[in-house]
């Protein structure tokens, strides 16, 4: 049996915010900047890692966050 402490860390890729369009067509850079700027009020902070002045987007966490937003939207309908 594995526990969270003994399991391997989740593999993810940290993408600099300005390089996001090189890897994914959506969201556009302006939309991503909006999400990152308002990250403390919209729950997006879990997707952002700030190293100095640089913002990095946790790719796996971003897509998990998008899926949760989709589920919440579907539940509200």
VOVO-513534 format. One record per residue (C-alpha): y, x, z; residue in one letter. Coordinates in Angstrom, 3 decimals, decimal comma, padded with zeros to 6 digits. Each point is the difference from the previous one (the first is absolute). Layout:
! VOVO-513534
Y	X	Z	A
...
This chain:
! VOVO-513534
000,000	000,000	000,000	X
003,400	001,360	-000,880	X
003,095	-000,644	001,986	X
003,587	000,292	-001,227	X
000,265	003,347	001,778	X
-003,067	001,482	-001,717	X
000,348	-001,534	-003,451	X
001,575	002,012	-002,795	X
003,720	-000,531	-000,477	X
000,943	-002,433	-002,739	X
000,891	001,787	-003,214	X
003,378	-000,912	-001,338	X
002,667	001,440	-002,202	X
003,586	000,398	001,148	X
002,310	-000,433	-002,973	X
003,684	000,921	000,201	X
002,011	-003,183	-000,498	X
001,780	001,442	-003,047	X
-003,340	000,919	-001,622	X
-001,559	-003,468	000,419	X
000,722	-001,035	-003,639	X
-002,029	003,002	-001,215	X
-003,096	-001,522	001,635	X
000,549	-003,775	-000,059	X
002,071	-002,322	-002,212	X
000,681	-002,462	002,838	X
002,169	-000,349	001,960	X
002,888	001,616	-001,851	X
001,865	002,716	001,843	X
002,890	-002,305	000,947	X
-002,371	-002,545	001,523	X
-001,866	002,692	001,892	X
003,282	001,390	001,345	X
000,929	-003,505	001,183	X
-003,343	-000,352	001,820	X
000,387	003,449	001,580	X
003,635	-000,574	001,041	X
-000,934	-003,279	001,733	X
-003,354	001,289	001,299	X
000,708	-000,737	003,657	X
000,643	-003,693	-000,649	X
-002,622	-000,703	-002,689	X
-003,048	001,808	001,414	X
000,048	002,643	-002,733	X
000,471	002,769	002,582	X
-003,775	000,363	000,255	X
-000,017	001,191	-003,635	X
002,758	002,594	000,379	X
-000,237	003,487	001,457	X
003,310	001,774	000,481	X
-000,081	003,782	-000,047	X
003,508	001,320	000,507	X
002,089	-001,924	-002,523	X
-002,905	-000,612	-002,362	X
-001,764	-003,367	-000,117	X
-003,685	000,030	-000,882	X
-001,934	-003,150	-000,863	X
-003,558	-000,259	001,314	X
-001,723	-001,303	-003,132	X
-003,004	-001,638	001,694	X
002,177	-001,594	002,682	X
002,404	-001,300	-002,667	X
-002,751	-001,899	-001,803	X
-001,386	-001,318	003,307	X
003,527	-001,225	000,869	X
000,312	-001,693	-003,411	X
-003,354	-001,765	000,525	X
001,142	-001,246	003,424	X
003,244	-001,305	-001,487	X
-002,028	-001,831	-002,643	X
-002,284	-001,554	002,645	X
002,976	-001,072	002,114	X
001,622	-001,573	-003,041	X
-003,198	-001,861	-000,895	X
-000,376	-001,267	003,578	X
003,565	-001,322	-000,024	X
-000,656	-002,075	-003,134	X
